[in-house]
Amino acid sequence: MAAVAAMGPLRRIGRGVQRPVDVPVPVATPAAPKVRPVRPVLLVHGWAGTTAGWFALTDALHARGVTVAAMSYRPFGTSVEQLAERLADSVSDLLSETGADKVHLVGHSLGGVVIAQAFADGLLAGRVDSVVTMAAPFGGSPWANLLPVGATVRSLRHGSPLLRRLARAPVPDGVRWLAITATSDLIVPGRRSVPAHAEVQTMTVDGVGHSGLLLSSHVVGSIVAALPTHEQAVA
């Protein structure tokens, strides 16, 4: 414990001479500032994807000491709304495991729509710092008209009731959103992967297709740079 010399009680020395005695007075050591745990990242794959498809981004985030989790699901026999509920449960589990106050969400293709649905349903209020969506069919996918019929597939068709509702749902306050689109994407062509929210930041990648976004070093680097995963002091 740190100490400083202070004027203490007087001690008699010889005849009539008094001198001060140095008495150590303890001084409280300032407490170290509290920091929040590094905010973790939760990944949500697309319709035909798996958690293994995130290996490039996962490796890059692990290199920065970030906890990464991936939500796994099968798109058959379910709906976007049900997947949104599962996402909210996964967020709760990740926050409980890490002790963090918020998470970052990254969604590819259908995964981005699931994230948007969870926000629209009010399932993620106050628990998300930032969002990155890649090739998410907010404007619908022409391939959804060719795939087997199912509730999830119908939701991804251009002009579906679900996509119309999401287009009207604003970005929650305090949540940063980056939407990434690819010029060579045939699954979600053009700017269909850009949500209607005015507050969303967009990035277009040339020469990359729908699944190629997951492997692009430029995209991976941009996502890592966009996620403020460092420790933050608690006021």
Residue pairs with C-beta under 8 A, 6 or more apart in sequence:
1 26
1 27
1 29
2 26
2 27
2 29
3 24
3 25
3 26
3 27
4 24
4 25
4 27
5 22
5 24
5 25
6 22
6 23
6 24
6 25
7 20
8 20
8 21
8 22
8 23
9 20
9 21
9 23
10 18
10 19
10 20
10 21
11 18
11 19
11 20
11 21
12 18
13 19
33 233
33 234
34 233
34 234
35 231
35 232
35 233
35 234
36 100
36 101
36 231
36 232
36 233
36 234
37 98
37 99
37 100
37 231
38 65
38 66
38 67
38 100
38 229
38 230
38 231
39 100
39 101
39 102
39 103
39 104
39 129
39 227
39 228
39 229
40 66
40 67
40 68
40 69
40 94
40 95
40 98
40 100
40 103
40 104
41 61
41 66
41 67
41 68
41 69
41 103
41 104
41 105
41 106
41 227
41 229
42 68
42 69
42 70
42 71
42 87
42 90
42 91
42 94
42 103
42 104
42 105
42 106
43 51
43 54
43 57
43 58
43 68
43 69
43 70
43 71
43 106
43 107
43 108
43 111
44 70
44 71
44 87
44 105
44 106
44 107
44 108
44 111
44 112
44 114
44 115
45 51
45 53
45 54
45 70
45 71
45 72
45 108
45 109
45 110
45 111
46 108
46 109
46 110
46 111
46 135
47 75
47 109
47 110
47 147
47 152
47 153
47 156
48 75
49 108
49 109
49 111
50 72
51 70
51 71
51 72
53 108
53 211
53 214
54 68
54 70
54 214
56 214
56 215
56 217
56 220
57 68
57 106
57 214
57 220
57 223
57 224
58 68
58 70
60 220
60 221
60 223
60 224
61 68
61 224
61 227
61 229
62 68
64 224
64 229
66 227
66 229
67 94
67 97
67 98
69 90
69 94
71 86
71 87
71 90
71 111
73 83
73 86
75 83
75 110
75 150
75 152
75 153
76 150
76 152
77 150
78 151
78 152
79 151
79 152
79 155
80 110
80 113
80 114
80 117
80 151
80 152
80 155
80 162
81 117
81 121
81 162
83 114
83 117
83 152
84 114
84 115
84 117
84 118
84 121
84 123
85 118
85 121
85 123
87 105
87 114
87 115
87 118
87 123
87 124
88 118
88 123
88 124
91 103
91 105
91 124
91 127
91 128
92 127
94 100
94 103
95 101
95 102
95 103
95 127
102 126
102 127
102 128
102 129
103 127
103 128
103 129
104 128
104 129
104 130
104 131
104 132
104 227
104 229
105 115
105 128
105 130
105 131
105 132
106 131
106 132
106 133
106 134
106 223
107 113
107 114
107 115
107 131
107 132
107 133
107 134
107 136
108 133
108 134
108 135
108 136
108 213
108 214
109 134
109 135
109 136
109 137
109 187
109 188
109 210
110 136
110 137
110 152
110 156
111 133
111 136
112 133
112 134
112 135
112 136
112 137
112 138
112 179
112 193
113 136
113 137
113 138
113 155
113 156
113 162
113 163
113 166
115 131
115 133
115 136
116 133
116 136
116 138
116 166
116 169
116 195
117 162
117 166
118 124
119 128
119 169
119 171
119 172
119 175
120 165
120 166
120 169
124 172
125 172
128 172
128 175
129 175
129 176
129 228
130 175
130 176
130 177
130 178
130 226
130 227
130 228
131 175
131 176
131 177
131 178
132 177
132 178
132 179
132 180
132 223
132 226
132 227
133 177
133 178
133 179
133 180
133 193
133 195
134 179
134 180
134 193
134 213
134 214
134 219
135 180
135 181
135 182
135 185
135 187
135 188
135 193
135 210
135 213
136 179
136 188
136 193
136 195
137 144
137 156
137 163
137 187
137 188
137 192
137 193
138 163
138 166
138 167
138 192
138 193
138 194
138 195
138 196
139 158
139 163
139 188
139 190
139 191
139 192
139 193
139 194
140 156
140 157
140 158
140 159
140 160
140 163
140 192
141 156
141 157
141 158
141 187
141 188
141 192
142 158
142 189
143 187
144 153
144 154
144 156
144 157
144 158
145 157
147 153
154 160
155 162
155 163
156 163
157 163
158 192
166 195
167 195
167 196
168 196
170 197
170 199
171 177
171 197
171 199
171 200
176 201
176 226
177 195
177 197
177 199
177 200
177 201
178 200
178 201
178 202
178 203
178 222
178 223
178 226
179 193
179 194
179 195
179 200
179 201
179 202
179 203
180 193
180 202
180 203
180 204
180 205
180 213
180 219
180 222
180 223
181 188
181 190
181 191
181 192
181 193
181 194
181 202
181 203
181 204
181 205
182 193
182 204
182 205
182 206
182 208
182 209
182 210
182 212
182 213
183 204
183 205
183 206
183 207
183 208
184 206
184 207
184 208
184 209
184 212
185 193
185 208
185 209
185 210
185 213
186 209
186 210
187 209
187 210
188 210
194 200
194 202
203 222
205 213
205 216
205 218
205 219
208 216
208 219
213 219
